[in-house]
């Protein structure tokens, strides 16, 4: 990459491959990767730990006023610290997954997270993935991608990912239901919903390999630069 900063927004529903693809893109280009979903998961984890309903607007708005979420990169791996504690593995449970989708519907939570995300993007070349990066968080991103895939394929991928992380107390059917819930929740929220930006390039990854998706996106990045 040149010295010129570049911002790449990768959006899409759960299980579309956003995080996997974004991490590879960031390594190949030598730029920063920011997993925005992990930030909402951290908020959800804090709410759950404090017995706060993850749909309680008032309590969550107060919760994020002084929340301390830090993103640390160690050996090319992103670590999420919540109030000084590494919670990178704790935020990947099914309960936190649903909670993250819930807290993301709260306007004040999103405003707080987006404030941090935008700050990071102004200071670095960045690949950022989430639900509303191209449409809301980084509306002026240089390259906007919207990844999608058949819902059963997305569930299969997420289930395999859980197994690879030794999270075995969940079934494929439960993962499918979780994704169906998140799709509905993310798309129907009134504030910054999951949506494809009008100028985003949509890629259906259902029958594509990871390398094929990465090379397709890199082609668009190359044409930009």
ZABA-972731 format. One line per field, with one value per residue (C-alpha): residue number from 1; x, y, z; residue in one letter. Coordinates in Angstrom, 1 decimal. Example, Ala and Ser with C-alpha at 12.3 -4.5 7.8 and 13.67 -1.06 7.14 Angstrom:
! residues 2
seq	1, 2
east	12.3, 13.7
north	-4.5, -1.1
up	7.8, 7.1
type	A, S
This chain:
! residues 225
seq	1, 2, 3, 4, 5, 6, 7, 8, 9, 10, 11, 12, 13, 14, 15, 16, 17, 18, 19, 20, 21, 22, 23, 24, 25, 26, 27, 28, 29, 30, 31, 32, 33, 34, 35, 36, 37, 38, 39, 40, 41, 42, 43, 44, 45, 46, 47, 48, 49, 50, 51, 52, 53, 54, 55, 56, 57, 58, 59, 60, 61, 62, 63, 64, 65, 66, 67, 68, 69, 70, 71, 72, 73, 74, 75, 76, 77, 78, 79, 80, 81, 82, 83, 84, 85, 86, 87, 88, 89, 90, 91, 92, 93, 94, 95, 96, 97, 98, 99, 100, 101, 102, 103, 104, 105, 106, 107, 108, 109, 110, 111, 112, 113, 114, 115, 116, 117, 118, 119, 120, 121, 122, 123, 124, 125, 126, 127, 128, 129, 130, 131, 132, 133, 134, 135, 136, 137, 138, 139, 140, 141, 142, 143, 144, 145, 146, 147, 148, 149, 150, 151, 152, 153, 154, 155, 156, 157, 158, 159, 160, 161, 162, 163, 164, 165, 166, 167, 168, 169, 170, 171, 172, 173, 174, 175, 176, 177, 178, 179, 180, 181, 182, 183, 184, 185, 186, 187, 188, 189, 190, 191, 192, 193, 194, 195, 196, 197, 198, 199, 200, 201, 202, 203, 204, 205, 206, 207, 208, 209, 210, 211, 212, 213, 214, 215, 216, 217, 218, 219, 220, 221, 222, 223, 224, 225
east	0.0, 1.1, 1.3, -2.2, -4.8, -7.5, -10.7, -12.5, -16.0, -17.2, -20.8, -23.2, -25.4, -24.1, -22.0, -21.4, -17.6, -17.0, -14.5, -12.5, -12.3, -11.5, -8.6, -7.0, -7.5, -5.9, -2.8, -2.4, -2.5, -0.7, -3.4, -5.4, -8.4, -11.2, -13.8, -16.7, -18.9, -16.5, -17.1, -20.9, -20.2, -18.2, -21.1, -23.4, -21.1, -20.9, -24.7, -25.1, -22.5, -24.4, -27.8, -29.0, -31.5, -29.7, -32.8, -33.1, -32.5, -32.2, -29.8, -27.6, -27.3, -25.9, -23.8, -21.8, -21.2, -18.1, -17.4, -13.8, -13.3, -9.8, -8.6, -5.1, -3.2, -0.7, 1.1, -1.3, -4.3, -7.0, -7.7, -10.7, -10.3, -13.3, -12.6, -9.0, -9.8, -9.1, -12.6, -11.7, -13.0, -15.8, -17.6, -18.0, -20.7, -24.3, -25.8, -23.4, -24.0, -27.7, -27.0, -24.7, -27.5, -29.8, -27.5, -26.7, -30.4, -29.9, -29.0, -26.8, -24.8, -24.2, -23.3, -20.6, -19.1, -19.3, -17.4, -14.5, -14.6, -14.5, -11.7, -9.6, -10.4, -9.1, -5.8, -5.2, -5.7, -8.4, -10.5, -13.7, -16.5, -20.0, -23.6, -23.7, -20.1, -20.6, -24.0, -23.5, -20.1, -17.9, -20.2, -17.2, -15.2, -13.0, -14.2, -17.5, -18.3, -21.5, -21.0, -24.0, -24.7, -27.5, -28.7, -28.1, -24.6, -24.0, -25.2, -23.0, -20.0, -20.7, -21.3, -17.9, -16.3, -17.7, -16.5, -13.0, -13.0, -14.0, -17.5, -19.4, -22.5, -24.5, -26.2, -26.4, -30.2, -29.5, -27.0, -29.5, -32.1, -29.6, -28.7, -32.4, -33.0, -30.0, -30.9, -34.4, -33.1, -30.3, -32.4, -35.4, -33.8, -34.8, -31.3, -28.5, -29.9, -28.1, -28.4, -26.4, -25.0, -26.2, -22.6, -21.5, -20.4, -22.5, -20.7, -22.6, -20.1, -22.3, -20.3, -17.1, -13.9, -12.2, -9.4, -11.9, -13.7, -10.4, -9.0, -12.3, -12.2, -8.5, -9.3, -11.7, -9.1, -6.5, -8.8, -9.4, -5.8
north	0.0, 3.6, 6.2, 7.3, 6.2, 3.9, 2.7, -0.5, -1.2, -4.8, -5.3, -8.2, -10.5, -13.0, -15.8, -14.2, -14.4, -10.7, -11.1, -14.0, -12.0, -8.7, -10.2, -11.7, -8.4, -6.4, -8.7, -8.7, -4.9, -4.4, -2.2, -2.2, -4.6, -3.5, -6.1, -3.8, -6.7, -7.5, -4.1, -4.7, -8.1, -6.5, -4.2, -7.2, -9.1, -6.2, -5.9, -9.7, -9.6, -6.8, -8.5, -5.7, -6.7, -6.3, -4.5, -2.0, 1.4, 3.5, 1.2, 0.5, 4.1, 4.7, 1.6, 2.8, 6.3, 5.1, 1.7, 1.0, -1.0, -1.3, -3.0, -4.4, -6.1, -8.8, -11.0, -10.0, -11.0, -8.6, -8.7, -7.1, -5.7, -4.8, -2.7, -3.9, -7.6, -9.7, -10.9, -12.1, -15.6, -14.7, -12.6, -15.5, -17.5, -17.8, -15.7, -12.8, -13.2, -12.6, -9.9, -8.1, -7.9, -6.5, -3.8, -2.7, -1.6, 1.0, 4.4, 5.6, 2.4, 2.7, 6.4, 5.6, 2.7, 4.6, 7.5, 5.2, 3.5, 6.7, 8.0, 4.9, 5.2, 8.8, 7.7, 4.6, 2.8, 0.4, -2.6, -2.5, -5.0, -4.9, -4.4, -0.7, 0.4, 1.5, 3.0, 4.7, 4.4, 5.2, 6.6, 7.9, 4.7, 4.3, 0.7, -0.7, -4.4, -6.2, -9.9, -12.3, -16.0, -18.5, -18.6, -22.4, -22.0, -19.1, -21.3, -24.1, -21.8, -20.3, -23.8, -25.0, -21.9, -22.6, -26.2, -25.0, -22.9, -25.8, -24.4, -27.7, -27.2, -25.9, -27.6, -26.6, -26.0, -23.6, -21.7, -21.4, -20.0, -17.6, -16.3, -16.0, -13.9, -11.7, -11.2, -10.0, -7.9, -6.3, -5.5, -4.1, -1.8, 1.8, 3.3, 2.4, -1.0, -3.7, -2.5, -2.5, 1.0, 2.2, 2.3, -1.0, -4.0, -7.1, -10.5, -13.7, -16.0, -19.1, -21.1, -19.2, -20.2, -17.8, -17.2, -16.4, -13.8, -12.2, -12.0, -10.4, -7.7, -7.1, -6.5, -3.7, -2.3, -2.3, -0.6, 2.1, 2.7
up	0.0, -0.6, 2.1, 1.2, 3.8, 2.6, 4.3, 3.3, 4.7, 4.7, 5.6, 5.6, 7.8, 10.4, 9.0, 5.6, 6.2, 7.0, 9.8, 8.1, 4.9, 6.6, 8.6, 5.4, 3.5, 6.3, 6.4, 2.6, 2.5, 5.7, 7.3, 10.4, 10.9, 13.3, 14.3, 15.2, 16.2, 19.1, 20.6, 20.7, 22.2, 24.9, 25.8, 25.9, 28.1, 30.6, 30.6, 31.2, 34.0, 35.7, 35.2, 32.8, 30.1, 26.8, 25.4, 28.3, 26.6, 29.7, 31.7, 28.6, 27.8, 31.3, 31.1, 28.1, 29.5, 31.3, 29.7, 29.0, 25.8, 24.5, 21.3, 21.5, 18.7, 19.7, 17.3, 14.5, 16.7, 17.9, 21.6, 23.3, 26.8, 28.8, 31.9, 31.8, 31.4, 28.3, 27.3, 23.7, 24.3, 26.7, 24.1, 21.7, 23.5, 22.1, 24.9, 24.2, 20.5, 20.9, 23.5, 21.0, 18.4, 21.1, 22.5, 18.9, 18.5, 21.3, 19.7, 22.6, 22.5, 18.7, 19.0, 21.6, 19.6, 16.3, 17.9, 18.7, 15.3, 13.3, 15.5, 14.7, 10.9, 10.8, 12.3, 10.3, 7.0, 8.0, 7.1, 9.1, 9.1, 10.6, 9.7, 8.9, 8.1, 4.6, 5.2, 8.5, 10.3, 7.3, 4.6, 2.7, 2.8, -0.3, -1.0, 0.2, 0.0, 1.1, 1.6, 1.6, 1.5, 1.8, 5.4, 5.8, 4.5, 6.9, 9.8, 8.7, 8.7, 12.1, 13.6, 12.2, 13.6, 17.1, 17.0, 16.0, 19.1, 21.2, 21.8, 21.6, 23.8, 20.8, 17.8, 14.2, 14.6, 17.5, 15.4, 12.5, 14.9, 16.3, 12.8, 11.9, 15.0, 14.4, 10.7, 11.7, 14.6, 12.7, 9.6, 11.5, 14.0, 13.5, 14.1, 11.5, 10.5, 8.5, 5.0, 1.7, 1.0, -2.4, -3.7, -2.2, -4.3, -3.3, -3.4, -2.9, -1.1, -0.9, -3.5, -3.3, -1.5, 0.9, -1.6, -4.4, -2.2, -1.1, -4.6, -5.8, -3.2, -3.7, -7.4, -6.4, -4.0, -6.8, -9.2, -6.6, -5.9
type	X, X, X, X, X, X, X, X, X, X, X, X, X, X, X, X, X, X, X, X, X, X, X, X, X, X, X, X, X, X, X, X, X, X, X, X, X, X, X, X, X, X, X, X, X, X, X, X, X, X, X, X, X, X, X, X, X, X, X, X, X, X, X, X, X, X, X, X, X, X, X, X, X, X, X, X, X, X, X, X, X, X, X, X, X, X, X, X, X, X, X, X, X, X, X, X, X, X, X, X, X, X, X, X, X, X, X, X, X, X, X, X, X, X, X, X, X, X, X, X, X, X, X, X, X, X, X, X, X, X, X, X, X, X, X, X, X, X, X, X, X, X, X, X, X, X, X, X, X, X, X, X, X, X, X, X, X, X, X, X, X, X, X, X, X, X, X, X, X, X, X, X, X, X, X, X, X, X, X, X, X, X, X, X, X, X, X, X, X, X, X, X, X, X, X, X, X, X, X, X, X, X, X, X, X, X, X, X, X, X, X, X, X, X, X, X, X, X, X, X, X, X, X, X, X
